[in-house]
C-alpha cells in the first residue's frame, strides 16, 4: 500500500492526545468523588454494564480516528483489474516445417485450429490481430473484435520457405501502434514508454516451430518491444521426432519451395537435407525475459491449446493503483458513530427501581 499524502499520517498523533485528555478527566473525576450513605443510590447511578463493556465505545472511537487518519493520507492499493481494451497480436509461423506430421495431421493445421479456438474464447474481450511469417512477415488482419474475419484468415494460411521471427515481432509492433497511440511504431522514438509503470495494454504472442533464419535478429526486435513496454509471449511448437512433412495443396502459397519439391495428387510432400525441425528455445526464452513475457513449450495440439488458454490472464488482467481513501473514511465514520451511539445508549438516564 502506498500513500499520496503520507504527511497526513501525522494526524494520527491526535489519538495519544485524546487518550491523555481522557486519563486526565478520569483522574479529576476520582478526586471529585463524594461519599454517599445509601447503596441503593449508588446502584441507581451506575450504568447497567460490566467493566469490559465500558471500554468498547472508547476502543471503537480510537480505531475510527485511526482509520480517518489513514484515509486522510490517500492510501492506494494495487489491485487486479480486467482490461477488456487490451490488444493481442498473434504472430503465427507459416514456414515449410509447419507441414511436419509429428503433430496430427500436421503442425499448421493443429496451430490453426488452436488459434481459432483461442480467438473464439476471447469474443467480446480484447482486440486480436494476426501476423504470419515465413521468409517475410506481414499483417494479415489488423487488431479487431471481428472473430469471423480472423477465423477466415486462419483458414487461408499457406506455408513458404524461411522463418523471420524478428520481422514478425516488428510487424506486430507496428500493427499495435496503428490502434494504440501510446505505442510508437518501429523506426520512431519510443519516448518514455519504456520507463513507465507496468506494461502497455497490448501483447504479442509468437508461435513458431523453428529458429530465425533471416531478417531482423529476434533479440533486436525484443528490445524494440521492451522499449515500448510490450510483452512478447513465445510458444515453441512441435517435437524433435523425425516425421514426413505433408501439407494439403491449399496450404502451399503457389511459389514453390525450390529444392523441396512440389505436390503429389491432393497432398504436397517435401523434405530437405538440413534439420528444419529444431526449435530455438534459448532464443525464445530470451525474447520472453527481455520483454517481461513468458515462454511455453507445446509438443502436441492439447499442449498448444493449454498454452494459449493460459495466456489471457497474463495480459488482459493488469494491476492498477486504486485510491482506497473513501473506504477508510467510511470505516472510520461507522466506528465513530457506533462508539457515540453505544456511549449515549449505555449512559442514558435510568428509571429508579423500587
MIBARO-406410 format. One line per 10 residues: their letters; for each residue z, x, y of N, C-alpha, C, CB. Coordinates in steps of 0.2 Angstrom, whole numbers. Atoms other than C-alpha are relative to their C-alpha. Glycine has a CB too. Layout:
N
a) Z/X/Y/Z/X/Y/Z/X/Y/Z/X/Y | ...
REM end
This chain:
354
xxxxxxxxxx) 0/4/-6/0/0/0/0/4/6/6/-5/0 | 0/-3/-6/-4/6/17/2/-4/6/-7/3/1 | -2/3/-6/1/1/35/-4/1/6/7/1/1 | 4/-1/-6/-10/-2/50/4/2/6/-4/-7/2 | -4/-2/-6/5/-1/62/7/3/-3/2/-6/4 | -6/-2/4/18/10/52/6/1/5/-2/7/-3 | -5/0/-5/28/12/68/4/-6/0/-2/2/7 | -4/6/0/33/-6/67/5/-1/-5/-5/-6/-1 | -5/0/5/43/-2/52/7/1/3/-1/5/-6 | -6/-2/-3/56/4/64/4/-7/2/-1/4/7
xxxxxxxxxx) -4/7/-1/61/-15/67/5/-1/-6/-5/-5/1 | -5/1/6/70/-14/50/7/3/2/-3/3/-6 | -7/-2/-3/84/-5/60/4/-5/2/-1/6/5 | -4/5/-2/89/-21/66/5/-3/-5/-4/-6/3 | -5/2/6/97/-25/49/6/3/0/-4/1/-7 | -6/-3/0/110/-12/50/4/-2/6/0/8/0 | -3/2/-6/114/-18/67/3/-7/-1/-5/0/6 | -2/7/2/116/-36/61/6/0/-4/-5/-4/-3 | -5/-1/5/127/-30/47/6/2/4/-2/4/-6 | -6/-2/-4/138/-21/59/3/-5/4/-2/6/5
xxxxxxxxxx) -3/6/-5/140/-36/71/4/-5/-5/-6/-3/3 | -3/5/4/144/-47/56/7/3/-3/-4/-1/-7 | -7/-3/2/158/-34/50/5/-1/5/-2/7/-2 | -5/0/-5/165/-34/67/3/-7/1/-4/3/7 | -2/7/-1/165/-53/68/5/-2/-5/-6/-4/0 | -5/1/5/174/-54/52/7/3/1/-3/2/-7 | -6/-4/-2/187/-41/57/4/-4/5/-2/7/2 | -4/4/-6/191/-51/73/3/-6/-3/-5/-1/6 | -2/6/3/192/-67/63/7/1/-4/-5/-3/-5 | -6/-2/3/205/-59/52/6/1/4/-1/6/-5
xxxxxxxxxx) -5/-2/-5/215/-53/67/3/-7/3/-2/5/5 | -2/7/-3/215/-71/74/2/-5/-4/-6/-2/4 | -2/5/5/221/-79/58/7/-3/3/1/3/-7 | -7/4/-2/236/-92/61/3/-2/-7/-2/-6/5 | -4/2/6/249/-97/49/1/-8/0/7/3/0 | -1/7/1/250/-115/43/5/-1/-6/-7/-3/-2 | -5/1/5/263/-123/33/-2/-5/-5/6/-3/4 | 2/5/5/253/-136/24/-6/3/-4/-2/-7/4 | 6/-2/4/242/-130/9/-5/-5/0/3/1/-7 | 5/5/1/233/-146/9/-5/1/6/3/-7/1
xxxxxxxxxx) 5/-2/-6/226/-142/27/-4/6/-1/5/1/6 | 4/-6/1/220/-125/21/-6/-2/-5/4/5/-3 | 5/2/5/211/-133/6/-5/-4/3/3/-4/-6 | 5/4/-4/203/-146/18/-5/4/4/4/-5/4 | 4/-4/-5/197/-132/30/-5/4/-4/5/4/4 | 4/-5/4/190/-121/16/-6/-3/-2/4/3/-6 | 6/3/2/172/-124/12/0/0/-8/-7/4/2 | 0/1/7/169/-130/-6/-5/4/-4/-1/-7/-2 | 4/-4/3/161/-115/-13/3/6/-3/-6/2/4 | -3/-6/2/165/-99/-23/-1/6/4/-2/1/-8
xxxxxxxxxx) 0/-6/-4/167/-82/-17/-7/3/0/5/5/-3 | 6/-3/0/150/-76/-23/-6/-4/3/-2/1/-7 | 5/4/-4/140/-91/-16/0/1/7/1/-7/-2 | 0/-2/-7/146/-86/1/-4/5/2/8/1/2 | 4/-5/-2/136/-71/0/-8/-1/0/1/6/-5 | 7/2/1/120/-80/-4/-4/0/7/-1/-6/-4 | 3/0/-6/115/-85/14/-1/7/4/3/-5/5 | 1/-6/-4/118/-68/22/-5/5/-4/6/4/0 | 5/-4/4/108/-60/7/-7/-2/2/2/0/-7 | 7/2/-1/93/-71/10/-2/1/7/0/-8/-1
xxxxxxxxxx) 2/-1/-7/94/-69/29/-2/8/1/6/-1/4 | 1/-7/0/94/-50/27/-7/2/-3/5/5/-3 | 6/-1/4/80/-50/14/-6/-3/4/0/-3/-7 | 5/3/-4/70/-62/25/-2/5/6/2/-6/3 | 1/-4/-5/72/-50/40/-4/6/-2/6/2/4 | 4/-6/3/66/-35/29/-7/-2/-1/3/2/-6 | 7/2/2/50/-45/24/-3/0/7/0/-6/-4 | 3/1/-7/47/-49/43/-2/7/3/4/-4/4 | 1/-7/-2/49/-30/47/-6/3/-3/6/4/-1 | 6/-3/3/36/-25/34/-6/-4/2/1/-1/-8
xxxxxxxxxx) 6/4/-2/24/-39/39/-2/2/7/2/-7/0 | 2/-2/-7/25/-33/57/-4/7/0/6/1/4 | 4/-6/0/18/-16/51/-7/-1/-3/4/5/-5 | 7/2/2/2/-25/45/-1/4/-7/-5/2/5 | 1/-4/7/3/-19/26/-7/-2/-2/5/-2/-5 | 7/1/3/-14/-18/17/1/2/-7/-5/3/4 | 0/-2/7/-16/-18/-2/-7/0/-2/4/-6/-4 | 7/0/3/-31/-13/-12/-1/-5/-6/-1/8/-2 | 1/5/5/-37/-27/-22/-7/-1/-3/2/-7/2 | 7/0/2/-52/-30/-33/-3/-7/2/0/0/-8
xxxxxxxxxx) 4/6/-3/-65/-42/-25/-7/0/-3/0/1/8 | 6/1/2/-80/-49/-33/-6/1/5/-1/-7/-4 | 5/-1/-4/-96/-43/-25/-7/-3/-2/-1/7/2 | 6/4/3/-110/-56/-28/-6/3/4/1/-7/1 | 6/-3/-3/-121/-47/-15/-2/7/-2/2/0/8 | 1/-7/3/-122/-31/-25/-8/0/-2/4/2/-6 | 6/-1/2/-139/-24/-29/-1/5/-6/-5/3/6 | 1/-5/6/-144/-16/-46/-7/1/-1/3/-4/-6 | 7/-2/2/-159/-6/-49/0/3/-7/-2/6/5 | 1/-2/7/-164/-5/-67/-6/5/0/-1/-6/-5
xxxxxxxxxx) 5/-5/1/-174/11/-70/-1/1/-7/1/7/4 | 1/0/7/-182/10/-87/-5/5/-2/-2/-7/-3 | 4/-5/3/-190/24/-97/-6/-3/-3/3/5/-4 | 6/2/4/-208/20/-102/-5/5/-2/-4/-5/4 | 4/-6/3/-213/37/-109/-2/-2/-7/4/6/0 | 3/1/7/-223/38/-125/5/0/-6/-5/5/-2 | -5/0/5/-207/42/-135/4/-7/-1/5/6/1 | -3/7/1/-201/24/-132/-3/-4/-5/0/-4/7 | 3/4/6/-213/19/-146/3/2/-6/-7/2/0 | -3/-2/6/-202/28/-158/4/-6/-4/6/5/1
xxxxxxxxxx) -2/6/4/-197/16/-173/7/2/-3/-5/-1/-5 | -6/-1/3/-180/24/-176/5/-6/2/3/7/3 | -3/6/-2/-174/8/-167/-5/-6/-1/3/0/8 | 4/6/2/-181/-8/-174/-2/-5/5/2/-3/-6 | 6/-3/3/-195/-12/-170/-3/6/3/-6/-6/0 | 1/-7/-3/-197/2/-158/5/0/6/-7/1/2 | -5/0/-6/-186/8/-143/-2/-4/6/0/7/2 | 2/4/-6/-197/0/-130/1/-7/0/-7/1/1 | -1/7/1/-196/-17/-137/8/-2/0/-3/-3/-7 | -7/1/0/-177/-16/-140/3/1/7/3/5/-5
xxxxxxxxxx) -3/-1/-7/-174/-9/-122/-2/-6/4/-3/6/3 | 3/5/-4/-185/-23/-115/4/-7/-2/-7/-2/-2 | -4/6/2/-175/-37/-125/7/1/3/0/0/-7 | -7/-1/-2/-158/-29/-120/0/-1/8/3/7/-2 | 1/0/-7/-164/-28/-102/0/-7/2/-5/4/3 | 1/7/-1/-170/-46/-102/7/-4/-1/-5/-3/-4 | -6/3/1/-153/-52/-109/5/2/6/3/1/-7 | -4/-2/-5/-144/-42/-96/-1/-4/7/0/8/1 | 2/3/-6/-154/-49/-82/2/-8/0/-7/0/1 | -2/7/0/-151/-67/-88/7/-1/1/-2/-3/-7
xxxxxxxxxx) -8/1/-1/-132/-64/-89/2/1/7/3/5/-4 | -2/-1/-7/-132/-59/-71/-3/-6/5/-2/6/3 | 3/5/-4/-141/-75/-65/5/-3/5/-3/-6/-5 | -5/2/-5/-133/-81/-49/4/5/3/4/-6/-2 | -4/-6/-2/-125/-64/-46/-4/5/4/3/3/-6 | 3/-5/-4/-131/-48/-39/-8/0/0/2/7/-2 | 8/0/1/-150/-45/-35/-1/6/-4/-2/2/8 | 2/-5/5/-159/-35/-48/-7/2/2/1/-2/-7 | 7/-2/-1/-174/-24/-45/-2/4/-7/-1/5/6 | 3/-3/6/-185/-15/-59/-4/6/2/-3/-5/-4
xxxxxxxxxx) 4/-6/-1/-192/3/-58/-1/2/-7/4/5/4 | 1/-3/7/-201/10/-73/-3/7/2/-6/-4/-3 | 2/-7/-1/-205/29/-75/-3/2/-7/5/4/2 | 3/-5/6/-216/40/-87/-2/6/4/-6/-4/-4 | 2/-5/-4/-226/53/-79/1/0/7/-7/2/-2 | -2/1/-7/-223/45/-62/5/-6/0/-7/-2/4 | -5/5/-1/-211/32/-56/-2/-5/5/7/2/1 | 2/4/-5/-214/16/-47/4/-7/0/-7/-2/-1 | -3/6/0/-206/0/-41/-4/-6/-3/2/-2/7 | 3/6/3/-211/-15/-52/2/-7/3/1/0/-7
xxxxxxxxxx) -3/6/-3/-200/-29/-45/5/2/5/3/-5/-5 | -5/-1/-5/-191/-27/-28/7/-4/-2/-2/-2/7 | -7/3/2/-172/-32/-29/-1/-8/2/5/3/4 | 1/7/-1/-172/-51/-31/5/-4/-5/-7/-2/-2 | -4/4/5/-162/-65/-39/-5/-5/-4/5/-4/4 | 5/4/4/-178/-72/-47/0/3/-7/-7/0/3 | 0/-2/6/-174/-69/-65/-7/-1/-4/6/-3/-4 | 7/1/3/-191/-76/-71/-5/5/2/-2/-7/2 | 5/-6/-2/-201/-63/-61/2/6/-4/0/1/7 | -2/-6/4/-190/-49/-69/-2/0/-7/7/1/1
xxxxxxxxxx) 1/1/7/-192/-56/-86/-7/1/-2/3/-6/-3 | 8/-1/1/-211/-57/-84/-2/7/0/-3/-5/5 | 2/-7/-1/-212/-39/-78/2/4/-6/4/2/6 | -2/-3/6/-202/-34/-93/-5/-1/-6/7/-2/-2 | 4/1/6/-214/-42/-105/-7/4/1/-2/-8/0 | 7/-4/-1/-229/-32/-97/1/8/0/-3/-2/6 | -1/-7/0/-221/-15/-99/-5/4/-5/7/2/-2 | 5/-4/4/-233/-1/-105/3/7/0/-7/-1/2 | -2/-7/0/-230/17/-110/-6/5/2/2/2/-7 | 4/-5/-2/-238/33/-104/3/7/-1/-3/-1/7
xxxxxxxxxx) -3/-7/1/-235/52/-105/4/2/5/-6/5/-1 | -5/-3/-5/-221/61/-96/6/-4/1/-4/0/6 | -7/3/-1/-203/57/-91/2/3/7/5/2/-5 | -2/-2/-7/-200/58/-72/7/-4/2/-5/-2/5 | -7/3/-2/-181/54/-71/2/0/7/5/3/-5 | -2/-1/-7/-178/61/-54/-4/-4/4/-1/8/2 | 4/5/-4/-193/52/-47/2/-7/0/-7/1/-2 | -2/7/1/-187/36/-54/7/-1/4/2/-2/-7 | -6/1/-4/-170/38/-45/-2/0/7/5/6/-1 | 2/0/-7/-178/42/-28/-4/-7/1/-5/6/1
xxxxxxxxxx) 3/7/-1/-189/26/-31/5/-5/1/-5/-1/-5 | -5/5/0/-174/16/-34/4/0/7/5/2/-6 | -4/-1/-7/-165/23/-18/-4/-4/5/1/7/2 | 4/3/-5/-180/18/-8/0/-8/0/-7/3/0 | 0/8/1/-180/0/-16/6/-3/3/-1/-1/-7 | -6/3/-2/-162/-2/-12/0/0/8/6/4/-2 | 0/0/-7/-165/4/6/-4/-5/4/-3/7/2 | 4/5/-3/-178/-9/9/4/-7/1/-6/-2/-5 | -4/6/0/-165/-23/6/7/1/3/1/-3/-6 | -7/-2/-2/-149/-14/12/0/5/6/5/3/-6
xxxxxxxxxx) 0/-4/-6/-149/-7/30/5/6/0/0/-4/6 | -5/-5/-1/-134/3/27/-2/6/-5/7/-3/-3 | 2/-5/4/-143/14/14/-7/3/3/-1/-2/-7 | 6/-4/-3/-155/27/21/-5/1/-5/2/6/4 | 5/-2/5/-172/29/12/0/8/-1/-7/-3/2 | 1/-7/2/-177/46/4/-4/3/6/-3/1/-7 | 4/-3/-5/-183/58/17/4/-1/7/-7/-2/0 | -4/1/-7/-171/51/31/7/3/-1/0/-8/1 | -6/-2/0/-155/57/36/5/-5/-2/2/3/7 | -5/5/2/-141/48/26/5/-1/5/3/2/-7
xxxxxxxxxx) -5/1/-5/-130/50/41/7/1/-3/0/-7/3 | -7/-1/3/-111/47/37/1/-4/-6/5/-2/5 | 0/4/6/-115/37/22/4/3/-6/-6/-2/-3 | -3/-3/5/-108/50/10/7/1/1/-3/6/-1 | -7/-1/-1/-91/51/19/4/-6/1/0/4/7 | -4/6/-1/-87/33/20/4/-2/-6/-5/-6/0 | -5/1/5/-74/25/10/-3/-4/-6/6/-5/2 | 2/3/6/-78/19/-8/-8/1/-1/1/-8/1 | 7/-1/2/-96/16/-14/-4/-6/4/-2/0/-7 | 4/5/-3/-111/6/-7/0/-6/-5/-7/3/1
xxxxxxxxxx) 0/6/4/-114/-11/-13/-6/-1/-4/0/-7/4 | 6/0/4/-128/-6/-24/1/6/-5/-7/1/4 | -1/-6/5/-130/5/-40/-7/0/-4/5/-2/-5 | 6/-1/4/-144/12/-51/2/1/-7/-4/6/3 | -1/-1/7/-145/11/-70/-6/3/-3/2/-7/-3 | 6/-4/3/-156/24/-78/1/0/-8/0/7/2 | 0/1/7/-161/20/-96/-6/5/-2/-1/-7/-3 | 5/-5/3/-170/35/-105/1/2/-7/-1/6/5 | -1/-3/7/-173/42/-122/-2/7/0/-4/-4/-5 | 2/-7/1/-178/59/-117/3/5/6/-7/1/1
xxxxxxxxxx) -2/-4/-5/-177/73/-104/-6/0/6/1/7/-3 | 4/-1/-5/-185/76/-87/-6/5/-1/3/1/7 | 5/-5/1/-202/84/-89/-5/2/6/-5/-3/-6 | 4/-1/-6/-210/83/-72/3/-3/6/-7/-2/-1 | -3/4/-6/-207/78/-54/6/3/3/1/-7/-1 | -6/-2/-4/-191/80/-44/5/1/-5/2/-5/5 | -6/-1/5/-176/88/-53/5/-6/1/3/7/3 | -5/6/0/-164/74/-58/6/2/4/2/-2/-7 | -6/-2/-4/-149/84/-50/-1/-1/7/2/7/-2 | 2/1/-7/-158/84/-33/0/-7/2/-7/3/1
xxxxxxxxxx) 0/7/-2/-161/66/-34/7/-3/0/-4/-4/-5 | -7/3/0/-142/63/-39/3/2/6/3/3/-6 | -3/-1/-6/-137/72/-24/-2/-4/6/-2/8/2 | 2/5/-5/-148/61/-13/4/-7/-1/-8/-1/-1 | -3/6/1/-140/46/-21/8/0/2/0/-2/-8 | -7/-1/-2/-122/53/-19/1/0/7/3/6/-3 | -1/0/-7/-125/56/-1/-1/-7/4/-5/5/3 | 1/7/-2/-129/38/1/6/-5/-3/-7/-3/-1 | -6/3/3/-113/33/-9/-3/-5/-5/4/-4/5 | 3/4/6/-125/26/-23/2/3/-6/-7/-1/1
xxxxxxxxxx) -2/-2/6/-118/27/-40/-6/-1/-5/6/-4/-3 | 5/0/5/-130/31/-55/3/-1/-7/-5/6/1 | -3/1/7/-125/24/-72/-6/2/-5/2/-7/-1 | 5/-2/5/-135/33/-86/1/-2/-7/-1/8/1 | -1/2/7/-139/27/-103/-5/4/-4/-2/-7/-1 | 4/-4/5/-146/39/-117/-1/-5/-6/3/6/-2 | 1/5/5/-155/28/-129/-4/3/-6/-4/-6/3 | 3/-3/6/-161/32/-147/4/5/-4/-7/3/2 | -3/-4/4/-157/43/-161/-4/7/0/1/-3/-7 | 4/-6/1/-162/61/-166/-3/0/-7/5/6/0
xxxxxxxxxx) 3/0/7/-169/55/-183/-7/-1/1/3/-6/-4 | 7/1/-1/-187/58/-185/-3/-7/-2/-4/6/-5 | 2/7/1/-197/42/-185/-7/-1/2/4/-6/2 | 6/2/-3/-215/36/-183/0/-3/7/-5/-4/-5 | 0/3/-7/-220/31/-165/-5/-5/0/-1/5/5 | 5/6/1/-228/14/-166/1/-5/6/0/-3/-7 | 0/5/-6/-232/3/-151/-6/-5/-1/0/3/7 | 5/5/0/-242/-13/-150/-5/2/5/2/-7/2 | 5/-2/-4/-259/-11/-142/2/-2/8/-7/-3/-2 | -2/3/-7/-252/-22/-127/5/5/3/3/-7/-1
xxxxxxxxxx) -5/-5/-3/-239/-8/-124/-3/6/2/6/1/-5 | 3/-6/-3/-251/5/-120/-3/-1/7/-6/3/-5 | 3/2/-7/-257/7/-102/-8/1/0/3/5/5 | 7/0/0/-275/10/-107/-3/7/2/-3/-5/4 | 2/-7/-3/-276/28/-100/0/5/-6/4/2/6 | 1/-5/5/-274/36/-117/6/5/0/-6/4/0 | -5/-5/0/-262/50/-122/-2/7/-2/5/-2/-6 | 3/-7/1/-273/65/-123/0/1/-8/4/5/4 | 0/-3/7/-269/74/-139/4/-5/-5/3/7/-1 | -4/4/4/-258/60/-146/-4/-5/-4/5/-4/4
xxxxxxxxxx) 4/5/3/-272/48/-151/0/-6/3/2/0/-7 | 0/7/-3/-275/30/-149/2/-5/-5/-8/-2/2 | -3/5/4/-273/14/-158/-4/-1/-7/0/-7/4 | 3/1/7/-276/8/-176/1/-7/-1/3/4/-5 | -1/7/1/-280/-10/-178/4/-4/6/3/-2/-7 | -4/3/-5/-267/-21/-170/6/4/3/3/-6/-3 | -5/-4/-2/-255/-7/-168/-2/7/2/6/0/-5 | 2/-7/-2/-256/10/-160/6/5/-3/0/1/8 | -5/-5/3/-248/26/-168/-2/6/2/-1/-1/-8 | 2/-7/-3/-247/43/-161/6/5/-1/-1/0/7
xxxxxxxxxx) -5/-5/1/-237/59/-163/-2/6/4/2/1/-7 | 2/-6/-3/-236/76/-155/3/6/-4/2/0/7 | -3/-6/4/-232/94/-161/7/2/3/-4/6/1 | -7/-1/-2/-216/95/-150/5/-5/0/-1/2/8 | -5/5/1/-200/86/-151/1/-4/7/7/3/-2 | -1/4/-6/-200/72/-138/5/-5/-1/-7/-3/2 | -5/5/1/-186/63/-145/7/2/2/0/-2/-7 | -7/-2/-1/-171/73/-139/2/-2/7/0/8/0 | -3/3/-7/-160/65/-125/4/6/3/5/-6/-2 | -4/-5/-4/-154/77/-112/6/-2/3/-5/3/6
xxxxxxxxxx) -7/3/-2/-136/71/-112/3/4/5/4/0/-7 | -3/-4/-5/-129/86/-102/-3/-2/7/-1/7/-1 | 3/2/-6/-141/81/-88/2/-7/2/-8/1/0 | -2/6/-1/-137/63/-89/7/-1/2/-2/-5/-6 | -7/0/-1/-119/66/-89/2/3/7/4/4/-5 | -1/-3/-6/-120/77/-74/-2/-5/6/-4/7/1 | 2/5/-5/-130/64/-64/5/-5/1/-6/-4/-3 | -5/5/0/-116/51/-68/6/3/4/2/-2/-7 | -6/-4/-4/-102/64/-62/-2/1/7/1/6/-4 | 2/-1/-7/-112/68/-46/1/-6/4/-7/3/0
xxxxxxxxxx) 1/6/-4/-114/50/-41/6/-4/-1/-6/-3/-2 | -6/4/1/-97/43/-47/-2/-6/-5/2/-3/6 | 2/5/5/-106/33/-61/3/2/-7/-7/-1/-1 | -2/-1/7/-104/34/-80/-6/1/-5/5/-5/-2 | 5/0/5/-114/39/-95/2/-4/-6/-1/8/-2 | -1/4/6/-116/28/-110/-6/3/-5/-1/-7/1 | 4/-2/5/-124/33/-127/-1/-6/-4/3/5/-4 | 2/5/4/-134/20/-137/-5/2/-5/-2/-6/4 | 5/-2/5/-142/23/-154/-3/-6/-3/4/4/-5 | 4/6/3/-147/5/-158/0/-5/5/4/-2/-7
xxxxxxxxxx) 0/5/-5/-150/-11/-150/6/-3/2/-5/-6/-3 | -7/3/-2/-132/-18/-151/4/5/4/4/-1/-7 | -4/-5/-5/-125/-2/-143/-3/0/7/0/7/-3 | 3/0/-7/-138/-3/-129/2/-7/3/-7/0/-1 | -3/7/-3/-133/-22/-126/7/1/2/-1/-5/-5 | -7/-1/-2/-115/-17/-126/1/4/6/4/3/-6 | 0/-5/-6/-118/-3/-114/-2/-4/7/-4/6/-1 | 2/4/-6/-127/-15/-102/5/-5/2/-7/-3/-1 | -5/5/-1/-114/-28/-104/6/2/4/2/-4/-6 | -6/-2/-3/-100/-17/-98/-1/3/7/3/6/-5
xxxxxxxxxx) 2/-3/-6/-109/-11/-83/2/-4/6/-7/2/1 | -1/4/-6/-107/-25/-71/7/0/3/-2/-8/-1 | -7/-1/-2/-88/-24/-70/1/6/4/4/0/-5 | -1/-6/-3/-91/-7/-63/-2/0/7/-3/6/-3 | 3/0/-7/-102/-11/-48/0/-7/3/-6/3/0 | 0/7/-3/-100/-30/-45/7/-2/2/-3/-5/-4 | -7/1/-2/-81/-29/-43/2/7/4/5/-1/-6 | -2/-6/-4/-76/-17/-29/8/-1/3/-4/1/6 | -7/0/-2/-58/-13/-22/-1/0/8/4/5/-3 | 0/0/-7/-56/-18/-4/7/-1/3/-4/-6/3
xxxxxxxxxx) -7/0/-3/-41/-16/8/1/-7/3/1/5/6 | -1/7/-2/-34/-34/11/7/0/4/0/-5/-5 | -6/0/-4/-21/-37/25/4/-5/-3/-2/-2/8 | -5/5/3/-6/-45/17/6/-1/5/3/4/-6 | -6/1/-5/5/-46/33/2/-8/0/-3/2/7 | -2/7/0/4/-65/33/4/-2/-6/-7/-5/-1 | -4/2/6/11/-66/15/7/2/1/-3/3/-6 | -7/-3/-1/26/-55/20/3/-4/6/0/7/3 | -2/4/-5/28/-65/36/3/-7/-3/-5/-1/6 | -2/7/3/28/-82/26/6/1/-4/-6/-2/-3
xxxxxxxxxx) -6/-1/5/40/-75/13/6/1/4/-1/6/-4 | -6/-1/-4/52/-69/27/2/-6/3/-1/5/5 | -1/7/-3/51/-86/36/4/-4/-5/-6/-3/3 | -3/4/5/55/-95/20/7/2/-2/-4/0/-6 | -7/-3/1/70/-84/16/5/-1/5/0/7/-2 | -4/1/-5/77/-85/33/2/-8/1/-3/2/7 | -1/7/0/75/-104/33/5/-3/-5/-6/-4/0 | -4/2/6/83/-106/16/8/3/2/-2/4/-6 | -7/-2/-1/98/-95/22/3/-4/5/-1/7/3 | -3/4/-5/101/-105/38/2/-7/-3/-5/-1/6
xxxxxxxxxx) -1/7/3/99/-122/28/6/0/-4/-6/-2/-4 | -6/-1/4/112/-116/15/6/1/4/-1/5/-5 | -6/-1/-4/124/-110/28/2/-6/3/-1/6/5 | -1/6/-4/123/-126/38/3/-5/-5/-6/-3/3 | -2/5/5/125/-137/22/7/2/-3/-5/0/-6 | -7/-2/3/140/-127/14/5/0/6/-1/7/-3 | -5/0/-5/149/-126/31/0/-7/4/-2/6/5 | 0/6/-4/146/-144/36/7/-3/0/-5/-6/-3 | -7/3/0/162/-154/41/1/-4/-6/1/-4/6 | -2/3/6/171/-161/26/5/-6/1/2/4/-6
xxxx) -5/6/-1/180/-178/25/6/1/-4/-4/-7/-2 | -6/-1/4/198/-175/20/1/-5/-5/6/0/5 | -2/4/5/203/-182/4/7/-2/-1/-3/2/-7 | -7/1/1/219/-191/1/3/0/-7/1/-7/3
REM end
